[in-house]
Amino acid sequence: MKVAFVGKGGSGKTTLAALFARHLAGQGRPVLAVDADINQHLGAALGADADVPPAVKPLGEHLPAIKDYLRGANPRITSADRMVKTTPPGRGSRLLRVLEDNPVYAACVREVGGVRLAVTGEFAAEDLGVACYHSKVGAVELLLNHMVDGPGEYVVVDMTAGADSFASGLFTRFDRTVLVCEPTVRSVGVYRQYAGYARDYGVALSVVGNKVEDVGDVEFLRDHVGADLLTWFSRSGYVRRAERGAVGGLAELEPANQAALAEVVGAVDDTPQDWAAFTRWANEFHQRNAVAWANERAGMDLTDQIDPEFRMGPQAIGLPLRVGA
């Protein structure tokens, strides 16, 4: 299952993404966490020493090699230079599993706090004033386009804040999106914006309240997000200590917040994987990007990269389809 954590900046989405990934890893479930937020704090939230950043090589630094690996023997992609962030897989492409040995993981994935982590990377000096962060997040979109995650396997992505995800088709790459919402007017405003954009694309959205102090906070969230409210996390001494660098074992997390984590896992596990929609939106957004800018940049029609006979999913690598997929 591919899971995105989104929300207003400061809502606690990175913290909850880290708790969710650690909870899964602690149960022995295959999980890959990806930091796709411009602030790049997921490693610290997983337990990395703030003074010694984790030795994770940014995906963007290896983008040409990643493209070359993923294109494999796909005859529609003649070179890595012809691949863009939205290029979909087709017959001959190399597809990724959550757990496997491959050159991409060897170069860009490291274990942090018991969780396998990949990062987009921060802005470099040469990026300032000339590039947007989507140039780095494009590597994540390519990986997710080529990721076949089976039942009981998880890719957890900490996304950029607010509705910035809608600047590309990345928001359609997830089986479930978890929107972290504080009981405040501004946080609810981000929810309304996100939900409004997502509605037309069939995005499975769950709202998880955070920093909840009392019944009034819960009622506020219910009044404003309605049935989308899945569960909520109370203000946490454990989280406060973790934000100061003392990330303890999950057994120290308050029981009510542990139960909330379990509810999120349950909602994710109950989500059917719609590989037909996944394929359709991958092709749709690639066509949009090709027409908007990529064809001109490449000097050729990149819509030819769409393989109409290919459907993404477990059957593409010989695995049985999950019921409902």
Secondary structure, 3 states (H helix, E strand, C coil): CEEEEEECCCCCHHHHHHHHHHHHHHCCCCEEEEECCCCCCHHHHHCCCCCCCCCCCCHHHHHHHHHHHHHCCCCCCCCHHHCCCCCCCCCCCCCECCCCCCHHHHHHCEEECCEEEEECCCCCHHHCCCCCCHHHHHHHHHHHHCECCCCCCEEEEECCCCCHHHHCHHHHCCCEEEEEECCCHHHHHHHHHHHHHHHHHCCCEEEEEEEECCHHHHHHHHHHHHHHEEEEEECCHHHHHHHCCCCCCHHHCCHHHHHHHHHHHHHHHCCCCCHHHHHHHHHHHHHHHHHHHHHHHHCCCHHHHCCCCCCCCHHHHCCCCCCCC
